[in-house]
Structure formats: structure tokens, C-alpha cells
Amino acid sequence: MPLELTMAEAGGIEAGKANMMSATNAIRPSAAFLAKLPTLSSEHEGTASEDLLNACKACGFDSFRLELKLETPEHQYWVCTRGQANCRPGQFESLTVGRVTISFRNSSGEWECDGDSYDSNDLPRLRGIHYVTYLRRCLERAQDEPRSLDGDRRIAAIRSEIAEALKMIR
């Protein structure tokens, strides 16, 4: 499942027929999709740092399991399969059962996680944000091309799609 889409995969932006629904399903995988994949690695109370264990205990639980389900050159996708049932303010969302946490490769090539996570309720908005970001990159590339009638039409189509996508995520 690619994280970066070509313009054709995004629904024909080059032809002025961008389609958010066809593009966004491939941008951020759901926990249900990831759960079907084999576990590549796991983190749990037996492998966690002392700081993480203390934070878990402070939140009222001491058992958790994060499973690495998908790794791309730039991202790792971890699913929480054991942890807190519901997240209360101030607790680790990423240690709530069913949430997905993404690790990013930093500039030195190491995996880094900022603790942000998502679940199925967050997906439509997050996919929309990713789609708008993708469209903005397409717009920048189109604006860098030499001016032409086709290029102007493509730019107008991309701008129109950005406006529609922004309406959907607000």
C-alpha cells in the first residue's frame, strides 16, 4: 500500500479529474487493515523503558502491547493490541487499544515517535489533510512548469480540488 501517490493514482489530477475518495484510502492505513498484517516486531511492558512503564502506571495500567505491522522507508505503523480501553485527557493515546501510532525516520536515519496516534474515527479528517498536502505539492509542480493552456487548466482543476477537500475536512 503506497503512501505517496502519483498524480494518476490520485484520480487523474493531470486530466483535471481529481478524486479525494480514490486517493485518500491509500494514504493512511486503518487499524483494521493493519491488524490483518503479520507482526514485524512488538513493544510491551517487558521491553519498554522505565519512563514509559512509570507513565503507564501513573495512568492506571501496567500492561500494554504495540505491534509493528507496516514499515516503509519513511514510516512505521504500530497498532496497540493491549493497553488502556479508553484514553482520558493527559494519558498516552498511543497506548489505547485499537489506535495506530506512526514512527518517522529522522535525519540521522533513526526511528522517532512523537506519540501522536489515530483511530478509525480520526481517519477521514487525517486522510483529507494528507490529500490537501498532496494536492499542494501537485500545484507547486504544476506552477513550476512552463505556462500553457493545458497547464493553466490543470492548475485551476487542482485549486478547485483543494477548495473542495478543505470544505470536507473543516
C-alpha positions as CSV (number, residue, x, y, z in Angstrom):
1,M,0.0,0.0,0.0
2,P,1.8,3.2,-1.2
3,L,2.0,6.2,1.0
4,E,2.9,8.5,-1.9
5,L,0.6,8.6,-4.8
6,T,1.3,9.5,-8.4
7,M,-1.0,12.0,-10.0
8,A,-2.7,9.2,-11.9
9,E,-3.3,7.2,-8.7
10,A,-4.8,10.3,-7.1
11,G,-7.7,10.1,-9.6
12,G,-6.4,11.8,-12.7
13,I,-5.4,15.2,-11.5
14,E,-3.4,15.7,-14.7
15,A,-6.7,15.4,-16.6
16,G,-8.4,17.8,-14.2
17,K,-10.4,14.9,-12.5
18,A,-9.0,14.7,-9.0
19,N,-11.0,12.4,-6.7
20,M,-10.4,12.6,-3.0
21,M,-12.0,9.3,-2.2
22,S,-9.9,7.3,-4.6
23,A,-6.7,8.9,-3.4
24,T,-7.1,9.0,0.4
25,N,-7.6,5.4,1.2
26,A,-4.0,4.6,0.3
27,I,-2.5,7.5,2.3
28,R,-3.1,6.4,5.9
29,P,-3.9,2.8,6.7
30,S,-6.6,1.9,9.2
31,A,-6.1,-0.2,12.3
32,A,-8.4,-2.8,10.8
33,F,-6.2,-3.1,7.7
34,L,-3.0,-3.2,9.7
35,A,-4.4,-5.8,12.1
36,K,-4.6,-8.2,9.2
37,L,-0.8,-7.9,8.5
38,P,1.8,-10.1,10.3
39,T,3.5,-8.6,13.3
40,L,7.0,-7.5,12.4
41,S,8.1,-6.5,15.9
42,S,6.5,-5.6,19.2
43,E,7.0,-3.4,22.3
44,H,5.4,-4.3,25.6
45,E,6.0,-3.9,29.3
46,G,8.9,-6.4,29.2
47,T,10.8,-4.3,26.6
48,A,9.7,-0.7,27.5
49,S,11.8,1.9,29.1
50,E,11.4,2.6,32.8
51,D,10.0,6.1,32.0
52,L,7.2,4.6,29.8
53,L,6.4,1.9,32.4
54,N,6.1,4.6,35.2
55,A,3.9,6.7,32.9
56,C,1.6,3.7,32.3
57,K,1.4,3.0,36.0
58,A,0.6,6.7,36.7
59,C,-2.3,6.4,34.2
60,G,-3.7,3.3,35.9
61,F,-2.5,0.4,33.8
62,D,0.7,-1.6,33.6
63,S,0.3,-3.9,30.7
64,F,0.4,-2.9,27.0
65,R,1.5,-4.2,23.6
66,L,2.3,-2.3,20.5
67,E,2.7,-4.3,17.3
68,L,4.7,-3.1,14.3
69,K,2.5,-4.0,11.3
70,L,3.9,-2.0,8.4
71,E,7.2,-0.4,7.7
72,T,8.0,1.8,4.7
73,P,11.3,3.6,4.0
74,E,9.9,6.7,5.9
75,H,7.3,5.4,8.4
76,Q,6.5,2.6,10.8
77,Y,2.9,1.8,11.8
78,W,2.3,0.4,15.3
79,V,-1.1,-0.9,16.5
80,C,-1.9,-1.1,20.2
81,T,-3.4,-4.5,20.8
82,R,-3.2,-4.4,24.6
83,G,-3.4,-1.4,26.9
84,Q,-6.0,1.0,28.2
85,A,-9.5,0.6,26.9
86,N,-10.3,4.4,26.8
87,C,-8.0,7.3,26.8
88,R,-8.6,10.2,29.3
89,P,-7.0,13.6,28.9
90,G,-3.4,13.6,29.9
91,Q,-2.9,9.9,29.1
92,F,-1.0,8.2,26.3
93,E,-3.4,7.9,23.4
94,S,-0.9,5.6,21.6
95,L,-1.4,3.0,24.4
96,T,-5.2,2.8,23.8
97,V,-6.3,-0.4,22.2
98,G,-7.1,0.0,18.6
99,R,-5.0,3.2,18.0
100,V,-2.3,3.4,15.4
101,T,1.0,5.3,16.1
102,I,3.4,6.3,13.4
103,S,7.1,6.5,13.8
104,F,9.1,8.7,11.4
105,R,12.7,8.2,10.2
106,N,14.7,11.2,11.4
107,S,17.6,12.9,9.5
108,S,20.1,10.5,11.1
109,G,18.1,7.5,9.9
110,E,16.8,6.5,13.4
111,W,13.1,5.9,14.1
112,E,11.4,8.6,16.1
113,C,7.9,8.8,17.5
114,D,6.2,11.9,18.8
115,G,3.4,10.0,20.5
116,D,0.6,11.1,18.1
117,S,-1.8,8.3,17.2
118,Y,-5.1,7.9,15.4
119,D,-8.1,5.5,15.2
120,S,-10.9,4.9,12.7
121,N,-12.8,8.0,13.9
122,D,-9.8,10.2,13.0
123,L,-9.2,8.8,9.6
124,P,-11.5,10.9,7.3
125,R,-10.1,14.1,8.6
126,L,-6.5,12.9,8.6
127,R,-6.7,11.5,5.1
128,G,-8.2,14.8,4.0
129,I,-5.3,16.7,5.4
130,H,-2.9,14.3,3.7
131,Y,-4.8,14.7,0.4
132,V,-4.7,18.5,0.6
133,T,-0.9,18.4,1.3
134,Y,-0.5,16.1,-1.7
135,L,-2.6,18.5,-3.9
136,R,-0.5,21.4,-2.8
137,R,2.7,19.6,-3.9
138,C,0.9,18.9,-7.2
139,L,0.0,22.5,-7.5
140,E,3.6,23.6,-6.8
141,R,4.9,21.3,-9.5
142,A,2.3,22.5,-12.0
143,Q,3.1,26.1,-11.3
144,D,6.8,25.4,-11.9
145,E,6.1,24.1,-15.5
146,P,6.2,26.5,-18.5
147,R,2.9,28.3,-19.0
148,S,0.4,26.7,-21.4
149,L,-3.4,26.4,-21.8
150,D,-3.3,22.8,-20.6
151,G,-1.1,23.8,-17.6
152,D,-3.5,26.6,-16.7
153,R,-6.4,24.2,-16.8
154,R,-4.5,21.7,-14.6
155,I,-3.7,24.4,-12.1
156,A,-7.3,25.6,-12.0
157,A,-8.5,21.9,-11.5
158,I,-6.0,21.4,-8.7
159,R,-7.0,24.6,-7.0
160,S,-10.7,23.7,-7.3
161,E,-10.0,20.2,-5.8
162,I,-8.1,21.8,-2.9
163,A,-11.0,24.1,-2.1
164,E,-13.4,21.1,-2.2
165,A,-11.1,19.0,0.0
166,L,-10.8,21.8,2.6
167,K,-14.6,22.0,2.8
168,M,-14.7,18.3,3.7
169,I,-12.1,18.4,6.5
170,R,-13.4,21.6,8.2
